[in-house]
Amino acid sequence: MEAQQVTPGSIANPVKFGGQDYVALLDACVKSGSLFSDPTFAPDQSSIGMPNDPDPKKEIKWLRPKEISANAVFVEDTTCTTDICQGQLGDCWLLAALSCLTMHPNLFVKVVPPNQSLTESYAGIFHFMFWQYGEWVEVVVDDRLPVREGRLLFSYSCTRNEYWSALVEKAYAKLIGSYGSLKGGNISEAMEDFTGGIAYSLPVSSHTPRVMWKALSAALSRGSLLSCFIQASNYREIGTVTAEGLVKGHAYAITDTDTVKNPDGEALLLRLRNPWGFVEYSGPWSDKSKDWDDVDAAEKKRIELKKSEDGEFWMNVEDFTRLFDTVELCSVNPEPIVDGETPDSPAAPTSAWTLSSHKGSWVSGSTAGGSRSYRRSFWKNPQFQLVLAEQDKEEEDDDEDEDEEMTPEEKMVAEKQKKKAKQCTVLVELLQKDRRKRNKINFLHIAFHIYRVRENLQGLCLDQSFFSNQHPVGRSGKYQPLRAVWRKVRLDPGNYVILASTYRPNVPAEFFLRSTSTVMSMPPVLPEDRKRVQKTFDEVAGPDDKLNAKEFMKLVNSALSNPEVGLRPLEVSQKYIQNEKFFGPYCCCSIQTR
């Protein structure tokens, strides 16, 4: 029986960051009896990514855990939210997401693979997994950590002798470029990179307190990561502490919801955690609140109430909705996102959802067309086809007698409901790639637009005249300098095209676009088509594995030469054309516009 092939980039067969093979490196260290030293992430200022402090007393040393704590362990007993405390780095967005992750063991083991230890088979080497634009990436690190005055400079555990969270932070810093690259960010970035899910924001004011509590409880039960923050009105407000002990512009993890009985009835509570590991909420139901005096001891034990300064606290949902502005949610499966706004509605089966993803580039002078304000070049942006098939629903028997008894207003409402039932729910997310590199954040203003396309134009390169006379039927909203923008839209069955763009034209960058729907249809690609196009490429490509204009034309003609398969081979060609390895960046992007 043939061994089942594991998809490259999957959690079972991740991409090896920097070409480093964890198993091979571990075996080599064990055989040689030496501790691993990572040459790709050196213990120096380049990995710190921030200016060096001239004060000799603040010199940074790189030490292994056992050089810091004699009883150092990778994980002490079990992982929990208090294992993560923020050090002297503004990466609360990353650590809050990590706190959320500890509440979901099935997700945690993907990021932090098991069987890693500072004692058994110890060789000073560890590995972690992160999702990056459609692929899982394995990052290998040594366990030398930056230390100042005998204490970890960045993330640490409350127990002080536990080091898994500090090593996760180091691995993520290596992936991004340096520790300095982690300074300041949106928690949705980390939540997506820890799960591969789609993150989105929910204004706290969008629901009543009780409905909000139900929605968050349902999301947690489905494995979603949740966080929240108070919006700072200006830069100076960031980091200031309110009268209730909450920090503005700071990411908090939402780790649990529960109910407790008191003399006034039932209190709907949420458990939050400040990744600093200190500075806690001081209002009703906080650690030192008298509200707990009227709660039965068994109830307090059940919810594991801890009256200690560890950054974790409870608060009732009424105060939560009054004090916080935004909730960030990230779900591995699409149905919690669709139904998050209506928590009591039934979710669609997971198997019904189809995901389509594309990697692309904006190239100056070619496919970086800019926003709709630049009418002459907007159409040059990469175009992606989206076909929505009509939903398969059983036809209901029409009852003419009941229809006659309906008032005109009732008929109008009924018709709207029927039309909405036939529409397709689509989630689209656009992410710009690698904008945290080189020790700085440089996010471009990005957005996407969705246009309805007549069937006779399906698959064609749509030009300026089309977009000048058409209005988008869906969009991500205003252009924003975020790593990712997303939108859930309801569309009628039919043919569409999605345009991904930066606000200004001729700004080079790479992006990742993904869309998911219960009824999405993409042109099929047959195995024989793939082989034929690959064979033609191998025959016409030069020694540099790239094509000139004449060679490229020959490949396209080959893809279109078989009338029995119509345009399907063109999809195969595009898969190769969109690979920079084969065609170089210019050709890669120019063909994406179809």
C-alpha positions in Angstrom: 0.0 0.0 0.0 1.4 3.4 -1.0 2.1 5.9 1.7 -0.3 8.8 1.6 1.3 12.0 0.3 1.3 14.8 2.8 0.6 18.3 1.4 3.7 20.6 1.5 3.0 23.5 3.8 0.5 21.6 5.9 0.9 21.1 9.7 2.2 17.6 9.0 4.7 18.7 6.5 5.5 22.4 7.2 7.9 24.6 5.3 11.3 24.6 6.9 12.2 28.2 7.7 15.6 29.0 6.4 15.9 25.4 5.2 16.7 24.3 8.8 15.6 20.7 9.5 14.8 20.3 13.2 15.1 16.5 13.3 18.4 16.5 11.4 19.9 19.3 13.6 18.7 17.6 16.8 20.2 14.3 15.8 23.5 15.9 14.9 23.7 17.7 18.3 22.8 14.6 20.2 25.4 12.5 18.4 28.1 15.1 18.9 27.1 15.9 22.5 27.0 19.6 21.7 24.4 22.3 22.3 22.8 23.9 19.2 23.9 27.4 18.3 21.7 29.0 15.6 23.9 30.8 13.0 20.8 32.4 11.4 19.6 34.3 14.5 22.8 35.3 16.3 22.9 36.3 19.9 23.7 40.0 19.2 22.1 43.4 18.6 21.0 42.4 15.1 18.5 39.9 16.6 17.4 42.4 19.2 16.6 44.9 16.4 16.7 48.0 18.7 19.4 50.5 19.6 21.9 49.3 22.2 21.8 51.0 25.6 25.2 52.6 26.3 24.9 52.0 30.1 27.3 49.2 30.9 24.9 48.1 33.7 22.2 47.4 31.1 24.4 45.2 28.9 22.5 42.3 27.3 23.8 38.8 27.8 22.4 35.7 26.0 22.0 32.8 28.4 20.4 29.4 28.2 17.6 28.6 30.6 19.8 26.4 32.9 22.3 29.3 33.1 19.5 31.5 34.4 17.6 29.1 36.6 19.1 25.9 38.1 15.7 24.2 38.0 14.7 25.5 34.6 11.9 23.6 32.8 10.3 24.0 29.4 6.8 23.5 30.8 5.9 23.3 34.5 3.0 20.9 35.0 0.5 22.3 32.4 0.4 25.4 30.3 -2.0 28.2 31.3 -2.7 31.9 30.7 -0.4 33.0 33.5 2.6 31.4 31.8 3.0 34.5 29.7 4.1 37.9 31.1 5.2 40.8 29.0 8.8 42.0 29.4 10.5 45.2 28.1 9.0 44.9 24.6 5.7 46.4 23.2 4.4 43.1 22.0 1.2 42.7 24.1 -0.6 41.9 20.9 1.5 38.8 20.4 1.4 37.7 24.1 -2.3 38.3 24.5 -2.9 35.9 21.5 -0.6 33.4 23.1 -2.6 33.6 26.3 -5.7 32.8 24.3 -4.0 29.9 22.7 -3.3 28.2 26.0 -7.0 27.7 26.5 -7.3 25.5 23.4 -4.9 22.5 23.7 -5.7 21.2 20.2 -4.5 24.5 18.7 -1.7 24.9 21.2 0.1 21.7 20.2 0.2 22.9 16.6 2.2 25.9 17.5 4.2 24.3 20.3 4.9 20.7 19.3 5.0 18.2 22.2 7.9 16.2 23.5 10.2 19.2 23.9 12.2 19.4 27.2 15.1 21.0 28.9 16.1 17.6 30.4 15.2 14.6 28.3 17.2 14.5 25.0 18.2 18.1 25.6 20.4 19.6 22.9 19.6 23.4 23.2 17.3 23.3 20.2 13.6 23.8 19.9 11.0 24.2 17.1 7.7 25.9 16.7 5.0 26.2 14.0 3.4 29.4 12.6 0.9 30.0 9.8 2.2 32.3 7.1 0.0 33.2 4.2 -1.5 29.8 3.4 1.4 27.6 4.7 2.6 26.3 8.1 6.2 27.2 8.7 8.5 25.4 11.1 11.0 27.7 12.9 14.0 26.3 14.7 15.8 28.2 17.5 18.5 27.6 20.0 17.6 28.4 23.6 19.9 31.3 24.2 17.7 34.2 25.5 18.4 37.9 26.1 19.0 38.6 29.7 19.6 41.9 31.5 20.7 42.1 35.2 20.0 38.4 35.7 16.4 38.5 34.4 14.8 37.8 31.0 14.6 41.0 29.0 11.4 40.1 27.2 8.6 37.5 27.8 8.8 35.5 30.9 6.6 33.2 33.0 5.1 34.0 36.4 6.9 30.9 37.8 10.3 32.4 36.6 11.7 28.9 35.9 9.5 28.1 33.0 10.7 29.0 29.5 8.3 27.8 26.8 6.7 31.2 26.2 10.0 33.0 26.0 11.1 30.5 23.3 7.9 30.9 21.3 8.5 34.7 21.4 12.1 34.2 20.2 10.9 31.9 17.3 8.3 34.4 16.2 10.9 37.2 16.4 13.2 35.1 14.2 10.4 34.5 11.7 9.6 38.2 11.5 13.1 39.5 11.5 14.0 40.6 15.1 12.6 41.3 18.5 12.3 45.0 17.5 10.0 44.0 14.6 7.4 42.9 17.2 7.0 46.3 18.8 3.4 47.4 18.3 0.8 45.5 16.4 -2.7 44.2 16.0 -3.6 41.1 17.9 -5.4 39.7 14.9 -2.0 39.2 13.2 -0.8 36.9 16.0 -4.2 35.1 16.3 -4.1 34.2 12.5 -0.4 33.1 12.6 -1.2 30.8 15.6 -4.2 29.2 14.0 -4.4 29.9 10.2 -7.9 31.2 10.9 -9.5 34.5 9.8 -9.6 37.3 12.4 -12.1 40.1 12.5 -13.3 42.9 14.8 -16.6 43.2 16.5 -17.6 46.6 18.0 -18.8 46.0 21.6 -21.6 48.5 21.1 -23.1 46.4 18.3 -25.0 44.1 20.8 -26.7 44.3 24.1 -24.7 43.0 27.0 -26.6 39.7 27.3 -26.3 39.0 23.5 -22.6 39.9 23.5 -22.0 37.5 26.4 -23.8 34.7 24.5 -21.9 35.5 21.3 -18.5 35.4 23.1 -19.4 32.2 25.1 -20.4 30.5 21.8 -17.2 31.6 20.1 -15.1 30.3 22.9 -16.9 26.9 22.9 -16.2 26.6 19.2 -12.4 27.1 19.7 -12.2 30.8 18.7 -9.4 33.0 20.1 -10.8 36.2 21.7 -9.3 39.5 22.8 -10.4 43.1 23.5 -9.1 46.6 23.9 -10.0 50.1 24.8 -9.5 52.5 21.9 -7.0 55.3 22.7 -8.2 58.6 21.3 -4.6 59.7 20.5 -1.1 58.5 20.7 -0.5 60.0 24.2 -3.3 58.0 25.7 -1.8 54.6 24.7 -0.7 52.9 27.9 -2.5 55.2 30.3 -4.5 53.5 33.1 -8.1 54.3 33.6 -9.8 54.8 37.0 -11.0 51.2 36.8 -7.4 49.9 36.4 -7.7 49.2 32.6 -5.0 50.1 30.1 -5.9 52.1 27.0 -4.7 50.9 23.6 -3.6 47.6 25.2 -4.6 44.1 24.1 -6.4 41.9 26.7 -7.1 38.2 26.3 -10.6 36.9 26.9 -10.0 33.5 28.3 -13.4 32.4 29.7 -17.1 33.2 30.4 -19.2 31.9 33.2 -22.2 32.7 35.4 -22.4 32.9 39.2 -25.4 33.2 41.5 -25.7 36.1 43.9 -28.5 37.7 46.0 -29.5 39.8 43.0 -29.8 36.8 40.7 -27.3 35.6 38.1 -24.2 37.5 37.1 -22.8 37.0 33.5 -19.0 37.2 33.8 -16.0 37.3 31.5 -12.5 36.4 32.5 -9.8 38.7 31.0 -6.0 38.7 31.3 -3.5 41.6 31.0 -0.4 40.1 29.4 1.8 42.4 31.6 1.0 39.9 34.4 0.0 42.8 36.7 -2.2 46.0 36.7 -5.7 44.6 37.0 -9.2 45.8 36.8 -10.5 47.1 40.2 -14.2 47.4 39.6 -17.2 45.1 40.4 -16.3 41.4 40.4 -12.5 42.1 40.3 -10.2 40.1 42.6 -10.7 42.3 45.6 -14.4 43.1 45.0 -16.9 42.5 47.8 -19.2 41.0 45.2 -17.5 37.7 45.8 -18.4 37.7 49.5 -22.0 36.7 48.6 -20.9 33.8 46.2 -20.8 30.3 47.5 -17.3 28.8 48.2 -18.1 25.9 45.9 -18.9 28.3 43.1 -15.6 30.2 43.6 -13.7 26.9 43.5 -15.5 25.8 40.3 -14.5 28.9 38.4 -11.0 28.8 39.9 -11.1 32.3 41.4 -7.6 33.5 42.2 -7.2 36.6 44.2 -3.6 37.3 43.2 -1.8 40.0 41.2 -1.3 37.9 38.1 -3.0 40.1 35.4 -6.1 37.9 35.3 -9.5 39.0 36.6 -13.3 38.7 36.2 -15.8 41.4 35.3 -19.5 41.4 34.6 -20.7 41.9 31.0 -22.5 45.1 31.7 -19.2 46.8 32.8 -17.3 45.1 29.9 -19.6 46.6 27.3 -19.4 50.0 29.0 -15.6 50.1 29.3 -14.3 48.2 26.3 -14.7 49.3 22.6 -13.7 46.4 20.4 -13.5 42.6 20.5 -11.1 40.7 18.2 -12.1 37.2 17.2 -10.2 34.5 15.3 -11.8 31.3 14.2 -10.2 28.3 12.5 -13.6 27.4 10.9 -15.6 29.9 8.9 -19.0 29.3 10.5 -18.4 31.1 13.8 -17.5 34.2 11.8 -20.7 34.0 9.7 -22.9 33.3 12.7 -21.0 35.4 15.3 -23.5 38.3 14.8 -26.4 36.0 15.5 -25.2 33.5 18.1 -28.4 31.6 18.3 -28.6 30.9 14.6 -27.6 27.4 13.3 -24.2 27.1 11.8 -23.5 25.7 8.4 -21.7 22.3 8.3 -17.9 22.7 8.2 -17.7 20.3 5.3 -19.8 22.7 3.2 -17.2 25.4 3.1 -14.7 25.7 0.3 -11.5 27.8 0.6 -9.6 29.3 -2.3 -6.3 31.2 -1.9 -3.9 33.1 -4.2 -0.5 34.5 -3.8 0.3 37.6 -5.8 2.3 40.7 -6.3 1.9 44.4 -7.1 4.6 45.4 -9.5 5.5 49.0 -10.2 4.6 49.9 -13.8 2.7 46.7 -14.3 0.1 45.5 -11.8 0.4 48.1 -9.0 -2.6 50.1 -10.4 -3.6 51.9 -7.2 -7.1 52.7 -6.0 -10.2 53.6 -8.0 -9.1 57.3 -7.8 -6.5 56.3 -10.5 -9.0 55.4 -13.2 -6.4 54.8 -15.9 -4.5 52.2 -14.0 -7.0 50.7 -11.5 -7.9 48.0 -13.9 -4.3 46.8 -14.1 -4.5 45.5 -10.5 -4.5 41.7 -10.1 -7.9 40.2 -11.0 -9.2 37.0 -9.4 -12.3 35.1 -10.7 -15.0 34.1 -8.3 -17.9 31.9 -9.4 -20.8 31.4 -7.0 -23.2 28.6 -7.8 -26.8 28.7 -6.8 -27.4 27.1 -3.4 -29.0 23.6 -3.6 -32.2 23.9 -1.5 -35.3 21.9 -1.6 -38.2 23.7 -3.4 -41.0 24.5 -1.0 -44.5 24.0 -2.1 -46.2 27.2 -2.9 -49.4 27.8 -1.1 -51.5 30.1 -3.2 -54.2 30.5 -0.6 -51.7 31.7 2.0 -50.1 34.0 -0.5 -53.5 35.6 -1.3 -54.1 36.2 2.4 -50.8 38.1 2.8 -50.8 41.9 2.9 -48.6 43.9 0.4 -46.2 44.7 3.2 -46.0 41.0 4.3 -45.4 40.0 0.6 -42.6 42.5 0.3 -40.9 41.1 3.5 -41.4 37.5 2.3 -39.8 38.3 -1.1 -36.8 39.9 0.6 -36.4 36.8 2.7 -36.6 34.5 -0.3 -34.0 36.6 -2.1 -31.7 36.6 0.9 -32.1 32.8 1.2 -30.8 32.4 -2.4 -27.7 34.6 -1.8 -24.3 33.2 -1.1 -22.2 34.1 2.0 -18.6 34.8 1.0 -15.7 35.7 3.3 -12.8 37.5 1.6 -9.5 38.5 3.2 -6.5 40.3 1.7 -3.2 40.2 3.5 0.0 42.1 2.6 3.1 40.0 3.1 6.3 40.6 5.1 5.8 44.2 6.0 7.4 43.8 9.5 10.8 42.9 8.1 13.9 45.0 8.5 13.1 46.0 12.1 10.2 48.3 11.2 6.5 48.2 10.4 5.6 49.5 7.0 2.1 48.5 6.2 0.6 49.9 3.0 -3.0 51.1 2.7 -4.8 48.2 1.0 -8.3 47.2 0.0 -10.2 44.9 -2.3 -13.3 45.4 -4.5 -15.7 42.8 -5.9 -17.5 43.3 -9.2 -20.3 41.4 -10.9 -19.3 40.1 -14.3 -21.6 39.1 -17.2 -21.2 35.5 -18.3 -19.7 36.5 -21.7 -16.9 38.3 -19.9 -16.1 35.5 -17.5 -12.3 34.6 -17.6 -11.4 37.7 -19.6 -9.0 40.5 -18.7 -11.4 43.3 -17.7 -10.1 46.7 -18.9 -10.6 50.3 -18.0 -13.9 50.7 -19.8 -15.4 47.9 -17.7 -14.4 49.4 -14.3 -15.3 52.9 -15.4 -18.9 51.9 -16.0 -19.4 49.4 -13.1 -19.8 49.9 -9.3 -18.4 47.3 -6.9 -21.0 45.0 -5.3 -18.7 44.4 -2.3 -15.5 45.9 -0.8 -13.3 45.7 2.2 -14.0 49.3 3.2 -11.6 52.2 3.3 -8.0 51.6 2.5 -6.3 50.8 5.7 -2.6 50.4 6.8 -3.2 46.9 8.3 -1.7 43.6 7.5 -5.1 42.2 6.6 -8.5 43.6 5.6 -11.5 41.4 5.4 -15.3 41.5 4.7 -18.2 39.1 4.8 -20.6 39.8 1.9 -23.8 38.2 0.6 -23.9 37.9 -3.1 -26.3 36.6 -5.7 -25.2 33.4 -7.6 -23.1 34.4 -10.6 -19.7 35.4 -11.9 -17.5 37.9 -10.1 -14.0 39.3 -10.1 -12.0 40.4 -7.1 -9.4 43.2 -7.4 -6.7 43.6 -4.8 -5.0 47.0 -4.7 -2.9 49.5 -2.7 -4.1 53.0 -2.4 -1.3 54.6 -4.4 -0.1 53.1 -7.7 3.3 51.8 -8.5 4.0 50.6 -4.9 5.6 47.2 -5.1 4.5 44.6 -2.6 3.4 41.0 -2.2 0.0 39.8 -1.0 -2.1 36.8 -0.1 -5.8 36.7 -1.0 -8.2 34.1 0.3 -12.0 33.6 0.1 -14.3 31.0 1.4 -18.0 30.2 0.7 -20.4 27.3 1.0 -21.1 27.6 -2.8 -17.9 28.8 -4.3 -16.9 27.3 -7.6 -13.4 27.5 -9.1 -12.4 26.2 -12.6 -11.3 22.6 -12.3 -7.7 21.6 -13.0 -7.1 18.0 -14.2 -3.8 16.1 -13.4 -3.1 15.5 -17.1 -3.4 19.2 -17.7 -0.8 19.9 -15.1 1.6 17.4 -16.5 1.2 18.7 -20.1 1.8 22.3 -19.1 4.8 21.3 -16.9 6.3 19.3 -19.8 5.9 22.2 -22.1 7.5 24.5 -19.6 10.5 22.2 -19.2 10.9 22.1 -23.0 10.8 25.8 -23.6 12.4 27.3 -20.5 16.0 28.5 -20.6 18.7 27.4 -18.1 17.6 30.2 -15.7 14.1 28.6 -15.4 12.4 31.7 -16.8 10.6 32.5 -20.0 11.0 35.3 -22.5 8.0 36.7 -24.4 8.2 34.2 -27.2 8.6 31.2 -24.9 5.8 32.5 -22.8 3.5 32.7 -25.8 4.4 29.1 -26.7 3.4 27.9 -23.2 0.0 29.7 -23.3 -0.7 28.4 -26.8 0.1 24.9 -25.5 -2.3 25.4 -22.6 -5.1 26.4 -24.9 -4.5 23.8 -27.6 -6.8 21.1 -26.4 -10.4 22.0 -27.2 -11.8 19.2 -25.0 -10.8 20.9 -21.8 -11.6 24.5 -22.8 -10.0 27.1 -20.5 -9.0 24.7 -17.8 -5.3 24.5 -18.8 -5.1 28.2 -18.6 -5.7 27.9 -14.9 -2.8 25.4 -14.8 -0.6 27.9 -16.6 -1.5 30.6 -14.2 -0.4 28.4 -11.3 3.1 28.3 -12.8 3.0 31.8 -14.1 2.2 33.1 -10.6 5.3 31.3 -9.3 8.2 33.8 -9.2 10.7 30.9 -9.4 9.6 30.2 -13.0 8.9 33.6 -14.5 10.4 36.3 -12.3 8.4 39.0 -10.6 7.3 41.0 -13.7 5.8 38.1 -15.6 4.3 36.7 -12.4 2.2 39.8 -11.8 1.4 40.8 -15.4 -0.4 37.6 -16.0 -2.5 37.8 -12.9 -4.4 40.6 -14.5 -5.6 38.1 -17.1 
